[in-house]
């Protein structure tokens, strides 16, 4: 994933978790990269799909769901994890 794509996804993820500070940028960036690794490891996406912007909307949605599921203390983490698994299966 290029730095430009990561930066754009980070900005979108901060909106998804309703965050208005840069204090957690490293943690959210790590979650984005963890999601990328999971999607690549499961052969749900190809590495080149995250090399340019805009990112495929289905991939972006899966990344945002992953971040929402694992960042902070979400209201319904199990539902979010199940949603992510469904989105990942769709990408496969």
C-alpha positions in Angstrom: 0.0 0.0 0.0 1.4 3.4 -0.9 1.8 6.2 1.6 -0.8 8.2 -0.3 -3.4 5.4 -0.2 -2.7 4.8 3.5 -3.0 8.5 4.3 -6.4 8.7 2.5 -7.7 5.6 4.2 -6.5 6.9 7.5 -8.5 10.1 7.0 -11.6 8.1 6.1 -11.1 5.7 9.0 -11.0 8.6 11.4 -14.3 9.8 10.1 -15.7 6.3 10.4 -14.8 6.1 14.1 -15.8 9.8 14.7 -12.3 10.8 15.7 -11.2 14.4 15.5 -7.6 14.1 16.8 -4.3 12.8 15.4 -3.4 11.1 18.8 -4.5 7.7 17.5 -3.2 7.9 13.9 -0.5 5.2 14.5 -3.0 2.8 16.0 -5.5 3.3 13.2 -2.8 3.0 10.6 -1.7 -0.3 12.2 -5.3 -1.5 12.0 -5.5 -0.5 8.3 -2.3 -2.4 7.6 -3.5 -5.4 9.6 -6.7 -5.5 7.6 -4.7 -5.3 4.4 -2.6 -8.2 5.5 -5.6 -10.3 6.4 -7.3 -9.6 3.1 -4.0 -10.5 1.2 -3.4 -13.6 3.4 -7.0 -14.9 2.7 -6.5 -14.1 -1.1 -9.5 -11.8 -0.9 -7.5 -9.1 -2.7 -4.4 -8.7 -4.8 -1.6 -6.4 -3.5 -1.9 -4.2 -6.6 -5.5 -3.3 -5.7 -4.2 -1.0 -2.9 -1.5 0.7 -5.0 -3.6 3.5 -6.2 -6.5 5.7 -5.2 -9.4 5.5 -5.3 -9.5 2.2 -3.6 -12.3 -0.2 -4.7 -15.3 0.7 -2.7 -15.9 -2.8 -1.5 -12.3 -3.0 -0.2 -12.6 0.4 1.4 -15.8 -0.7 3.1 -14.1 -3.8 4.5 -11.2 -1.8 5.8 -13.5 0.7 7.5 -15.5 -2.1 9.1 -12.3 -3.7 10.4 -11.2 -0.5 11.9 -14.6 0.1 13.5 -14.5 -3.4 14.9 -11.1 -3.2 16.5 -10.6 0.4 17.4 -11.5 1.5 20.9 -14.6 0.0 22.5 -17.3 -0.3 19.8 -20.9 -0.9 20.8 -21.3 -4.2 19.0 -17.9 -5.6 18.1 -19.2 -9.1 17.3 -21.7 -7.7 14.7 -18.9 -5.6 13.2 -16.5 -8.6 13.0 -19.3 -10.7 11.4 -19.9 -7.9 8.9 -16.2 -7.8 8.1 -16.1 -11.5 7.6 -19.1 -11.3 5.2 -17.4 -8.4 3.3 -14.2 -10.4 3.1 -16.1 -13.4 1.7 -17.7 -11.2 -0.9 -14.2 -10.0 -2.0 -13.1 -13.6 -2.3 
